[in-house]
Amino acid sequence: MNTQDTKKRLEQSLEKASDKLEQKAIENYDKALDRLKYEKERLERELRHEYRNARRYVRANPEQGLGVAFVAGLVLGVILTRGGKD
């Protein structure tokens, strides 16, 4: 065998390896994308569920809901006011 044949076989081997790596990268990307889509949908469902629960709680306990909103507003006001002084 001469150097040209060896070089050609080496190039073919590298090309095959490159193609396999590219295919594997595409597969892994697709799997990661699918997992992220599933997680996004799960989080959206959970958020909707928690939002409905919070609305039910506030409807059942309007005084407490108003108190929590008031306290949260005070805390936010203090944080924003202190942030402006620094």
Secondary structure, 3 states (H helix, E strand, C coil): CCHHHHHHHHHHHHHHHHHHHHHHHHHHHHHHHHHHHHHHHHHHHHHHHHHHHHHHHHHHCHHHHHHHHHHHHHHHHHHHHHHHHC
